[in-house]
Amino acid sequence: MDSLEDSVASAVLSAYVDLPNKSKPLGRGGINEWVPLSGIVLECGEGTSRLTAVALGTGMKCLPKDKIPFAGGMVLHDSHAEMLAIRGLNCFLLEECQSLSADRLFVSKFIRRRSQQEISQQSPQPFTLRESVLIHFYSSEAPCGDASMELTMAVQDDPTPWTILPLAPASSTSPRALGQPRTLLQGRQYFSELGFVRTKPGRTDSLPTLSKSCSDKLSVRQVISALLSPTTLLISPENAYIMTVILPTTSYCPNACARAFSTTGRMAPLVDRKFEGGYKFSPFAVRTTNLSFGFSKRVIGTGAIGSNISAVWVKGRSVETLIGGVLQGRKQFASGIKGASMICKMMIWRLAQKVAEAEGIDGVGGERYGSVKLGVKMVARNEAKEMTREVLGGWVKNGGDDFGNVRE
């Protein structure tokens, strides 16, 4: 009988196999390509059908910081596999909510309506994940950033750390140990320095970004849940925390993952901390599998280059092939809504608005996305997020969250 870890990995890998070839690394000029894969599997019930893969993403690119102002919510800022998978999960959950709103007889395995006794001013969402549902996260590579620094050091031909280029100081109130630099580190700057917030990408010849590493973003998800801002206006975060992160044995460093994510690492100041609105520090367990992804860097071998193609799959929706954060074949900043992925900020927001309108809920629509994220219903989430960022230290906001509502 397969272990839970192998079963979760297998569910994601099987979903990937079914994708069309155009969504997979192509190989250019006789050079093989590799790409990271991440996926979300929901566990509910017992037996062989208890695990359901609901979303996956592949990719390793993100927008340079000078391009963010042109994204307009329709170009993905961060196309790393881990973030695409989380966005895909939110798309799936919102679709479940839409089905519940459209048909009062519809029953979802994963989402239910909350009773009037469960709803309060601090926790007004009409939906919640069922208590029996567990969220498992698979990734074919260790998350970039702190959880993979030892792995990065182990494969360096030149162990000399990059020269540090201070981007911005962290808040002076950050509860980090005295003497530690309060600087946001770019990629592998000072890769021997551990426990710090880092930006993508890892390569020194890439254009700089303010997009935080997947290690840092997953750390924050342990407090604000797996839900995106628009989703959390409709679904309570209380049952929406990742339970398990599953990595290949060859991509797992116990010390690094403990430092990045656990109660004994940099998140320690948040132990037993609870916030309004159902938010809390809910650390996930990191487990391993011996199953391999066919397009991983280790399987493809030396000499392979990273693919510029991203794939997005959401259960019940279409498969998308993306380049540069937009649908393949569309111009990056000139296609508008026609080039937008179903999981971009604009489309997730619009889907949430449709559900909110059906439910008669205010505060999800509006003319500006930024006003929704800073609205009164987001106070508890924003407080939990800001406290977590303070604990991590060195967090500089990426921006680009204020754009107008676009209609077809």
QUIZI-V50911 format. One record per run of one state. SS is the DSSP state (~ for helix, > for strand, _ for the rest). FROM is the first residue (numbers start at 1). TO is the last residue. If there is no record, write none. Layout:
SS&FROM&TO, SS&FROM&TO
This chain:
_&1&3, ~&4&17, _&18&20, ~&21&23, _&24&27, >&28&28, _&29&30, >&31&31, _&32&32, >&33&34, _&35&36, >&37&43, _&44&50, >&51&58, _&59&59, >&60&62, _&63&64, ~&65&70, _&71&77, >&78&80, ~&81&102, _&103&110, >&111&113, _&114&126, >&127&129, _&130&133, >&134&139, _&140&145, ~&146&154, _&155&161, >&162&162, _&163&168, >&169&169, _&170&182, >&183&183, _&184&184, >&185&186, _&187&188, >&189&189, _&190&197, >&198&199, _&200&211, >&212&212, _&213&213, ~&214&224, _&225&228, ~&229&232, _&233&234, >&235&236, ~&237&239, _&240&241, >&242&248, ~&249&251, _&252&253, ~&254&261, _&262&267, ~&268&270, _&271&273, >&274&274, _&275&275, ~&276&278, _&279&279, >&280&280, _&281&284, >&285&289, _&290&296, ~&297&300, _&301&304, >&305&306, _&307&308, >&309&314, _&315&318, >&319&323, _&324&325, >&326&327, _&328&335, ~&336&339, _&340&344, ~&345&359, _&360&367, >&368&368, ~&369&373, _&374&375, ~&376&392, _&393&403, >&404&404, _&405&408
